[in-house]
Amino acid sequence: MADRRSFWSSVPGFVTGAAGLVTAIVGLLTISVQAGWLGDGNGGTTSTSTRPGTATTSPGGTVTTGTGASGAAGAGSFEVTPRTLELGAVGGSTGVVTVENTGATPLNLMSVEVEGARADAFEVDASQCTAVTLRPGRTCDLRVKTVTGALGGRSEATLVVAAEGGAPVREVDLVASGLLG
């Protein structure tokens, strides 16, 4: 007669095999997310810093970031919208410029500057964009506002956004009217 084993004696082997398979799949998914192949690598947010440093604004309106590792090698690609931002009068008139990583590699912004004769009429909060690595397809916001105490009349300046890795510089025309001193 043939030696017949009970079905229940093979269950521990099946369970061990299934546990190994699940562990391998979870490990592969975790690596894929961390490498940026799946998801955004930041758990769904763009505000998690992946490099040290903070954004600071100098009196001339230049935003610089702390030192840290740049994104993946190669030129990044990004866009800013709108290309012209029209703000109201002084005293808290605000607007938003959206930065989108349109490339295939992660992107770090290198600098955000307001340039021009009336650069002093505008202030930029770039902390949402300069403290993160922007994954492909993700966006962040630059908040622009008019500055109290700027001279009257129409003010125009240019917001210049530069990224690490050789991506072309992007510019946004800033316009505010009715600024009072």
Secondary structure, 3 states (H helix, E strand, C coil): CCCCCCHHHCHHHHHHHHHHHHHHHHHHHHHHHHCCCCCCCCCCCCCCCCCCCCCEECCCCCEECCCCCCCCCCCCCEEEECCEEEECCCCCCEEEEEEEECCCCCECEEEEEEECCCHHHEEEECHHHHCCCECCCCEEEEEEEECCCCCCEEEEEEEEEEECCCCCCEEEEEEEEEECC
